[in-house]
Amino acid sequence: MKKGLCIFLSVLLLLSVLPVFAFAADDGIPVYDAVIVVAPEPTQTDAYAAQRLQYYLSLVTGNELPIGSETVAGKTAIFVGACDAAPDFTDATDGSYVIKNQDGSIIICGAGNHGTINGVYAFLETCCGCRWFEDAVILTPENKALTVPSDLDVQYTPFFEYTETDTKSSRDPEFAVANGQTGGIYKNLTDEQGGDVEYLGPSSHSLVNYYCKPADYYAEHPEYFAWSDGKRRDTQLCLTNEDVKQIVTDEILALLAEKHDPDATVQIVSVTQADNGEYCECENCKALDEANGSQSGSMLTFVNEIASRVCAAGNYGNIAFDTFAYQYTRKAPSQVVPADNIIVRLCSIECCFSHTLDDPDCKENKAFMEDLRQWSSVCKRLYIWDYVLNCDESVSIHPNFGVLQRNIQIFYEHNVKGIYEQGVFYIAECDAEFGEMKTYLLAKLMQNPYLDYDALMLDYMLGVYGPGGTYLKEFIDIITDHATSRFSHIQLETSSRRSLRKMSKKVVKQCDALWENAKAAAETEEQLSQILRSELCWRYWKCSNGRSEFSKLQHPYLWMNARQQLYEDFIAMGVSRMGERKNHELSEDNAFNRLFRHIYTWITLYDEDFLAPLNRLSERIYNSLEKSYNK
């Protein structure tokens, strides 16, 4: 399959995967020689949107279309932003947009800070075939005679007010804007890009770590901190202590004095528990929690009061206060209700990710769904912190592809307003799975949870891996099918030796053939490099499970050499971490672990001086076996 055909197949998928709609075939409205029209004094976001439209249309058509405030006789006018033909967006959600033909002119305009920009990128995707698959993989198909359908008429309203993913690409502003990401934890979009929903200060685990720190208060005031198991602990706060409430209020006010932007649509302050399982069991906190049937009783009472005190101290109507429904606070309280300016972020850390959240046969997810329903009934601004990674063995396959779409649909159907999808945020050191593809899929699903998911995935695979993407799509389908059973669950730290248990020798051989076909189909070095990098996760899984070239039912040199080659390829491709924890770095030189021990011991668990004799012995055995095998 040639490159041109690959691009053609990718473009054919356009209308299936975007939050816009199909159009009738006709001669169309010419765009290749159009003029871009903005208001005489455009807003900075409208001006930016017009410039990005001009830039990408120049790549597609080969022409740099002029930007001005006047139409030109005989040329199609593309109105960007405010114009006489623009609809009234007064009550529309920020980010909403319209793309339509009006009397032979194209109107692209939207609501708030993001609407027109969203509309421009949707136009570029829908009508021009552009894609922002990754920060370094952008598709701009050449079309020197570009036209758009005359029945062009798209109206779009965002499904969520806050969307965020966190791998390498999502931190790139161009990728984020092009794919509708509005969260601001890992990036800062400029004002001309529409800005983002910004967390002021930390975005999580702020209590103790940021507010009312033990280093400042514990020595003189241990009563500020949690009473647990008969003593004070500096790992959490006492949430009913009046001094603690005032300290946290004052520290937040100091933060707002420095960073508050009264013109922002919304800014968020995190008031969230530290990341441990301890909580205060003093008489007052315990009474609140028992009355509410959950430790969320004392937490939400505390956050409500902090928000009330802060807002009473100044003009902070655009500030929202974020707190967690996480681990011991995950269950909604029976009596306390979140104030209107409170965001509750419900966290799915205990869930199973091989089954959809609404699978009635999955007990972990059944409990989460009940919590989701309860919070949805009492919280006007419910957010989700979702997990789409294996944080323990991040270089292995995390076969959760079959649940991504349905879970986001479930969030939307339960009135969730914002989603943060935690992926491999350290992917620059650990890029060995399909993390960037999941980032793209999730970004698009948060734009429209009901698009054609299979077409979206294939579109990405053709655009990034080239013709070989069809084989890798088949591979994903196979592992997705083998990830699920009534009694098989995949969680945040599931070992690679416990995932994909149904994979028979025949199926593994079939998957090996698909990877070989994908590599043979690559047309460029870039495509082959992408395939080889993604194949690392499959090779890691096989190594961990002793399959194919890693099987020990063969000459010892063969499986040891396969392990050595995998290790060297990890290093050559810049993979320096196996997982999230600080001790998950790949060991620098440990032949004993590489050649003999379980693959998980590739991380630095052992003292190198202690292992030196074993390393020397391992190398001698390996060299001897190599000579024996090659005779």
N, C-alpha and C positions, 0 to 999 in steps of 0.2 A: 504494500500500500504506500503510495507516494505522499509527500508532505501536503500537497495541495488537497488531496482527497481527505487526509486527516482533518485539515482545517474545515473542509466542506462538511464532513460528518459532525464536527463540533458545532458549526453554525446551525445545522439542522435541528439541534437540540434546544436552541435558544428559547423558543416559545413555550417549551415545557417546563423550564426551570426558573423562570423569573416571575416576579410579582406583577406581571402585566399580561396582556391577553393577545390572542391570535387575531390577525387582520386578513381581510380579503385580498386576493392577488389581483393586481391591476398594474397599469403603467407607473403609477406612483408619483410622488412629489420629488422633484430633483433637489438633492442636498449638496452634491459635489461642488456646485458653484453658487451656493447661497450666501446670504449676509446674516451675521448675528447681530440682533438689535437689542439694546438695553435702554433703560431709562436715561434721560439726559444727565441725571446725577444718581447712578445706581448705588445701592447699598454695597458694602464691601463683600458680602456673601454673594450677591448677584453678579458683581464684577468678577469675582473669583470663579464662579460657576461658568460664566461666559468664556473666560480664559481657558479653563480646562476643556470645555467643549471645542474651542478653537484648536487647542493642542492635539487632542485625539483625532479630530476630524482631519487634521493635516496629515497624521500618520496613516489614516484609512484611505483618504482620497488623493493625497499628494498635493492638495491645495490648502493654503493658509487662508481661511475665510476671514474677511474683514469684520471687525467689531465696531459698531457705531450706534448712534441714536436715531438714525433715519433709515427708512427702507430705500431700496434701489429698484427702479423700474425694470421689469423683465427678470428679476432674480427672486428666488424664494427667500422670504424673511423668516428667520428663526428667532422668535421673541423669547428672551431669557429673563425671568424675573418679572418685576412689576411692569405692567403695560395695560392699555385700555381694555384689552380683551381678556385679561386675567380674571378669574372668578373671585368671589369674596371669600377670603380665608380667615375672617375675623374669629370665628369660633372653631376653626379646624385645629386638629392636633399638630404640634410641631413635627415636621418631617413629612407631612402629607404633600402630595403633588398631583398635578394634572399635566398630561402630555396629549396634545390633540391638534388636529388639522382644523383651522378656521379660515375658510375662504382662500385656501391655497397657501396660507402661512402656518408655520408650526409654532405652537405655544408651549413653552416649558416653564412652569411656575409652581411655587409651593408655599407652604405655611411655615412661619417661624424662622429659626436660624438654619434649619436643615432642609426644608422642603424643596427649594429650587435646586440645590446641589444634588439632593437625592434624585430629582427628576432628570437632571442632566446625565448622571451616571446610568440611570435606568434607560434613558434614550440611547446612550452609547452601547449598552449591552443588547437591548432589544432590537434596535434598528441597524446597528453597525457591527454587531458580533464581537465587541470588545469584551475582554475578561481580565479580572485581576485575581488569578488563581492563588498566587503567593506574592510576597513582596518583590521577588526577583523573576516571577513568571507572569508576564502580562501579554495577552493576545490582542493584536490589532490587525485583523485581516484586511488586506488591500482590496479596495473597491473604488476604482477611479470614476465609476458611473453610478455612485450611490444614490438610490431613491428610497423613499419611505412610503408605505401604503396611504392612499388618500382617505381611508376610513380610520386613520389613527385616532384613537380616543381612549385614553387610560386615566383612571382615577385611582389613587392609592392612599390608604391610611395605614400608618405603622401599627403592627400588632403589639409592640412593646415600647415603653418609653426609654428603657435602659437595656442595652445589649453589649456584652463584652466577652471576648475570648482572650486567651493570654499566651499564645505561642509567639514565635519570632515574627511572623507576618503581621499579626494583629497589632503589634507595636509600631508598625510602619503607618504613618498618617495617610498616605495615599491608598494603601490597602484598606484601612479602616473606613475612610470616607467613601470609597468606591463600593464597599460592601455593607454600608449602613450601620457601622458600629458606633454607638454613642457613648459608651462607658469611658471613663478617664483614669482608670487605675494605672495602666501601663503606658499611657501615651498622653500627650496634650495637643489637641487639635487647636489651631490658631483661630482667632475670631473670624477671619475671612473664610475658614473652612467650616464655620458654624459652631466651633467650640465643642465641648463635650460635657457630660454630666460628671462633675468633678467631686472627688472625695477630698475634703480639706483635712490635712493631717493623715493619719493612718486609715487604711480601708478595712482593717479587721483587727480583732484581738487588742483593742485599744486600752481597756481598763487594766491597770497595774503596769502594762508595758509602756503606756504613753501618759495616761492620766492617773494621778495619785500614785506615783511610783514608790515602791518600797524603799529605794535608796534615799528618798526625800523624807519619808514619814515613818517607816516601820520602827526604827530604833526608839523614837519618843512616843509614838502612838500606835502600838500594835493593835489596839482596839479598832483601828480603821480597816483591818484586814479580816479575812474569813476565819471563823471559828469552826474547826473541823477535827473530828476524832479527839476531842478534848484539849485542843491547843490552837493557838493562832497561827495561821499560815499566810505567808506573803505572796501566795500564788493567785489569790482572788481578793476582791474587796468585800467588806460588810456593806450590803446594799441598803440597809435601813439606818445606818449611822448618819446623823444630820451633818456632821462636819465633813464626811466624805462627799455628801451631795453638794455642799458648798464649794469644796475644793475642785471637784470635777466641773461644776458650773463655771467657776472663775477661770479655770484653765481653758475651757472651751471658749469663753468670752475673749480671752487673750489671743487664741488662735483666730477667731473671727475678726478681731481688730486688725490683724495682719493680713488675712487672706480673703475676707468676705467680699464678694462682688455683687452689689445690689441689683445690677442689670442682668445677671445670669438668670436663665430660666429656673434652674434649681441647682443647689450645691448641697452636698451631703456631709454630715459629721457622723463618724462611727462611734457608737457607745456600746462596745461589745466585750463579752467575757474573754478572758485569757484562754489559751488553747490547752486546757487540761480538764480533768474530770472532777475537780474539787469545787466546792461551793460553800457558802456560809450557812452554818446550822445553828447560829445563835437563836435565842428565844424569839426575837422579832422576825428575823428572816424565815425561820422555820414555820412560824404561825401563818405568815403570808403564803408560803408555798403549800402548806397543808390545806389552807382554805381554797386554793386554786387548783389543787391536784397536780401541781408541777412546779419545778423551780423557776419556770417562766413567770410565776406570780410575782416574786420579789424583783426579778430582772426587769420586767415590763413596768412595774410600779416605779422603779428607780428611773428608768429612761423617760417615762411620761413626765416625771417631776423635773428632771434635768431640762427637758425640752421646754417645759412651762417657764422655768426660771430664766433660761437663756432668752427666750422670746420676749419675756416681760422686761428684759434689760435693754432692748434695742429693736431696730427695724430689721427683723430677720424672717420676714414672711416667706422668703424663697429658700430657707434652710430646712432640709429634712434630716431627721435623726434616725440613723440606721442601727438596728440591733439584731442579734442572732436568735433564731430558733435552731439550736445546735446541740446535739448530744443531750445533756440533761435538761436543756431548756426547749427541746424540740416540740414537746407537747404544748398545745395552746392552753392558757389559763382559763379557768371556768368563770372567773369574776372580773378580772381586769381586762379592759378593752384598749387597744392602741389608740392614741390620739391621732387626729387626721394628718399630722406632720411626722408621724412615725413610720419608718420603713422596717418591716420585719423580713429578714432574709432567712428563709427556711432552707436548711442544708441537708443534702441527700447522702451524707458520708457513710451511713450504715447500709445503704441500699445495695441491691443486686443489679448488675448492669448487663446481665445476659437476658433478663426478662424486662418487659416494659413495666413501668410503675403501676399500671392498672391490671397487671396479670394476677388474677385471683388465686392462683396456685403458688405464688411466691410470698411467703410469710413476711420476709423483710420489707418487701414493697407494699404489702397490704397495710402494715402499720404506718408506713410513710404516707400512704394515700389518705388514711384517716386523719393524720395530722394536717395534711394539705387541705382537706375539706374543712376542718375546724378553723384553721387560720384564715382561709378564704372567706369564711362566713363573718369574721369579726374585723379583719384588717383591710382597710381601703387601699393600702399601698404595699402589697405583698410582692417581695422579690424572691428569687431562687438562687442559691449557690449550689450548682450542680457539678458533678465530677465525671470527667471523660478520660481518665488516665489510670494506669497502674503505677502508683507512685513508688512502689517497691522495686519493680523490674520494668522500668519505663522503656527499655530497649526491646522488650518482647512484644508480641502481638497482644493487644487488648481488644478482643473481638466483640465490641459493643456496637457495631455498625447497625445491627438490627433494631436498636431501641432509640436511636438518636431522634428520629423524626416523631415517633409517637409520644415520647416524653415531652418534647417541646409543645406538641399539640395539647397534651394534658395540662401543662402549665397555663397555656392560653385559655383553655376551657374552664380553668378555675380562677380566672380573674387576676392572674399574675401580671404585674406591670413591668418587671425587670428581671433579666437573667444574666448571671455570670457563669460561664462554663469554664471550670478550671481544668485546663489541659496540662501538657508538659511545659510549664512556664520556664523551665531551664533548658528548653529544646536546643538552644545554641550549643550546649555541651552534650546533648543526648538525642540528636536527630537521627533516629534509627527505626522509626515506625512510620505510620501514616498520620503523624500529628498535624502536619500542615494541611493535609486533605481534610481531616476532621475540622480544623479551624474554618476552612472555606465552607464545608457543608453546614456547619453550625451557624455561621454568619448568614448564609442564605436561608436556612430554616427559620432563623429568628426574624428575617424579613417577611417570610411567608411559610408558616409551618405546613401548608397543604399543597406545596408544589410537588412535581414529579421527582421523587427522591432518587430513583434508579437512573433517570435521565441526567439528573444533576451530577451524580457520581461519575457516570460514564463521560460526561462533558469534561469534568476535571481530568479524568484519566487520559483522555485523548489529547487534551491540551498540555498536560505536564509530561506524560510518559510517551506520547506519540502513539503510533499504531499498536504498540504493545499494551496499551492501556486496556484493550478489549480482553486480553488474557488476565490482566490483574483484576479487572472487574469480576471475572469468573472466579478467580481465587478468593476475592472478598465474599462472594456469594457462598462459596463452599465453607469457609471458616465461620461465617455467620450462621449457617445452617447447623454446623457442628458445635456451636457455642451454647446452644439452648437445648435443654431437656427439663422435664419436670423436677428432676433431682440434682441438676447441675447449676451452680450459681457462681457468678464471677463478681468479685467485689474489688474494693480499692487496692488491696494488697494481695490478691490471689496469686499464688506462685504459678509460674509458667508450667510447672509439672502437674498442676491441677486444672489447667485450662485446656479446652479442646480435647477432652478425654475420649470422645467418640471417634477420633481420627484413626482409621485403620491403615495398615501398610499400603493397601491399594489406593486409598485416598491421598495419603502423603505422596506417593509416587505420582499421582495425577497432578497434585499441586506443584511438585518439582518440575514437571513438564511444562506447566503454565508459565513458571518463571523463566525457564529456558526459552520458550517461545517469545516471551515479552522481550528478553534481551536480544534475541535474533532479529526481532522486528524493529529495533531502535534505528532511527535514521540519522541521529546526530549524537555527538559526544554528550551533550547536555541531557538528552533523553536517557541514554545509557547510564549516565551518572545518577540520575534520579531513580532509575530502576534498581541499580546496585545498592544504593543507600537504603531504599525501602526493603530490599531483600534481606537486609541485616536482621530484621525482626523475625523473619521466617527461619533463617539459619540459627538464630539464637534459640528459638523454640525447639527446633530439631536437636540442637546441641543439648539443651536442658533435658530433653526427653529421650535422647539416644536413638534418634531416627535417621534414616538414609545414610549419608556419608559419616554421620556421627555414631552409627550403631557399633557396639562393641562385639557384635557377631561377625567380625572380620579381622584381618591382620591388624594388630595393635597400632602399627605405624599409620595406617590409613585414618583411623578415628582420631588419633593424637594429632596428625598433620592437619586434619580438618579443623580441629579445635584451635590449633596454632594459627591457621590461616584466618579464621574468624576473628581471633584476637587482634591480629595484625591489621585486618581490614577495619576494625573498629578504630584503632589508633590512626590509621592512614586517613580515615574520613572525619577525623576530629571528634569522635565520640569519646568523651573523657569521664562520663558518669553512667552508672547503671540505673540509678534511681534518684529520688528526691533528697534522701538524707545526706548529711555532710560526709559520712563515711562511705558513700557509694562511689567514690572515684575509682577508676580502673587502676589497679596496681601497676607500678612502672615496670617491674621486671621480676616475675614470680613464676618460674617454669613449673614448679611443682603444682601450683594451683591451675595453671593454664592447661597442663597436659593430663593431670590425673584426677583432681578433685572436681566436685560439682561446679558447674559454671558460676553459680552465685558467689563462690569464693574468689572470683576474679577481683572483687572489691578488696580494699586494703583492710583486712581483718587481722592480719598477722604481722609480726615484727620481721622485717627483712633479714636482719642479722641472725635471728633464730633459725630462719628457713634456709640460710645460705648453703649448708651441706646438702639439704634435700634438693635445692635447685640445681646444684652441680651434678648430683646423682641423676636427676630427671633429665638433664640435657644429655648426659652420657647414654642413658637408656634410649632416648629418642634418636640420637645419632646412630646408635648401634642398630636399632630397628630399621632405620632408614636404609642403612647399608644392606641389611639382610633382605629387605623388601625389593631393593633395586638390583640385586644380583641377577 
